[in-house]
Structure formats: structure tokens, C-alpha cells
Amino acid sequence: MRMGRFVIDTHVHGQRVAVNFEDREEKPDYATLSKLMWQAQDADQADDDAEIVTYRNTDRLLYDMDLYGVDMVCLQPGFGFSDRLHGKMVEERPDKFVAFAHPYETNRKAVAGEEEWDIDRACEELDERLSQDGFVGIGEMLPFDPTITERAERMPWDERHDQLRKIYDVAAKHDVPLRWHPGSVNGGYERDPGTLLPDRRSIKYAVDLHLEYPEVPIIIDHGGVQGNWRKNVEESCNVAATYDNVYIEIGNYWSDLIKRPMNDPNIGPEQLIWGTDWGASWIATNNPANRSTGEYDYPPQRWTQIKSRGLQAHQADAWGTSMRQIDKYAREVDLPADDLNLIMGGNVCRLLDIDPPHKRLFPEYI
């Protein structure tokens, strides 16, 4: 059964990094991998003996899209992912892919020690990327100096606020949304940007920028379920309930958690979108001990990284897991199909100016 008339996943990592750990001394864990990914070369430009390459995971992505009835996806950057490869994916399949921009080259050179990271140079790269067809927003997360994790220095809000204004200026110029990422995935990193950057510690900082740039839409990555999910989800819902052009991704929500924004009369289906993190290095885990003690109990299911299991080598089935949770919620509350169609694609078509196959597929009123 299809999940909607025109289904769009707003959060997909369509590239993958291959690391030859057998010939390296580093321990193959998540912290090591996140550092090595910045050294990756685009596979179509790398030498045959390159030990770390980034390649387009297009065939596997298209397979899952066909299998689960996903019509389009929004490609998201990641550690070492190449905007150049995203551009090629969009160029080859504009009917299937659009992409969000990130200052990949600026970040890569900073991590490699070739240049000191600079917000103005990062914004110039964003501006250039968003001038190309198929790039529709800024994300995943708001750009930041990736070397901050090595220094482990907390950035004060006034300094970060000045950086974000410049990023917002680029978004306003191109009339595109940008993505806030409260929290970070558990089990992955020894030094977490979620503890160093104020905008990662709390989505409430978005209010300061939204008052200055009310025309710039915000997408809340993962709906706030990463890290401290209780705090982040509640803060995300409070921000979305206050501002109409703030959108919450619910692809990582379990069925009961979907009730939180859906039961809020100031949010509802008009501000929810489907985004799963397809292609990311985390897996769905369940907690069968807690099934009936309330929607705010410890999650019966959540996405995370588990250090004890080692690096995930397989392609986690993000869509199978996510769709079952949304279908479970929809059946429990008898959710009208028109509402589900908005969440699964209609809101994104409006937000990113994507043309669905036909007009009048989604709710609108005269």
C-alpha cells in the first residue's frame, strides 16, 4: 500500500563513503569514521588505490524508492559528502532528486588544514551552489566550522548569531528554507557539536533568527529526536506552534510521538513533513519492555548508533521502519488520507516549489 499520492522523503543521504579499514591502523568505530570521511575523494575522480572514496549510492536508492513507492527525495549532505556528486545526481534524475546545499569545499579544506574556516567563504559557496538548478535549500544542519570538535570549545550565542545571520542572508536571497538540527545522534562521537554549538543545544535559538528573517522557512531535522529527545521534541513543537513556516520532520517518530504535534491545534498536518535520514549510519532499535505506559515513556522504538555492535555495514531499511510507524498512527486515529498526503509530500511540494504529477492532489480551499 502506498503512503500517499506523491511521496517525498525530505532527508536522504544518497552518497556513501567506502573506507579500507583493513590497511589502516585506526579502529573502525563511529568516531574514527566521522573524521576519515572528511578525507574522502569523489570516487569518479579518485585513483584506483585511494583508501577513502565517496560514491553515489544511486542504484540502491532508486531500488528502495521503487520498492516503497517514494516518488522524490531531497538529498542531504553528510561528513565528506560532495555537493558536486549531488549535482550530478540531480542532473541525471531531476524527476527523482533535489538537493540541499552545504559548504563542502570550505569544510573539507578546514579539516585538512589547508585553509582556516571562514563564514564568509562558506556563504559564498552556498550562494554559488544555490544558483544551480536542483539545489533547493541549506542543510543538513546550519553550517559551522567542523574543526570546533577538535578544539572542544563552546561557541557563545552572540558569536554564532552573527554567523547565522550571514547564512540566513543567503537563504533569503534565494528564497529557500534552511534546516536546524537540535541535538546529535547518541553513541557516535567522542566530541559532539551538539554540546558545542548553541543552535544544536536548543532549537529555541531559532526564534531569535526567525524574528529577524520571518520570511525564511525552517525545517527541524529529525523533528528533534536525536540526543535528548524529550527536550528537543518539546522545544521543536513549541517553536513550530508559534510560527507557521516552521516544519517538523516526523520520519523518525514512533507512532505515539506523532500525536504530540498532531494534537497541537497550532501545528497539525500542515507543518509536518516526512524525512527519515535514509542512508545514515544508524539503525532502528526497540524497547519491548515499555509498550503501554504512555506516549512520553522511554521510546518503544528509536533510531541510534550502538557502539557495542560496531560500524553498521548494511543499508538500514529506513523506509520500511518509518512507514510502519506512520501507518500505525494513521490507522489508530483514522487519519484522513488528505491529511496524510500533506505530510508525505504535499507540504514539501509547496515549500520547495516542486510540481507534482497533477494539480489539486492536496488540500486547498477557495
Order of alpha helices (4+ residues) and beta strands (2+ residues): beta-beta-alpha-beta-beta-alpha-beta-alpha-beta-alpha-alpha-beta-alpha-alpha-beta-alpha-alpha-alpha-beta-alpha-beta-alpha-beta-beta-beta-alpha-alpha-alpha
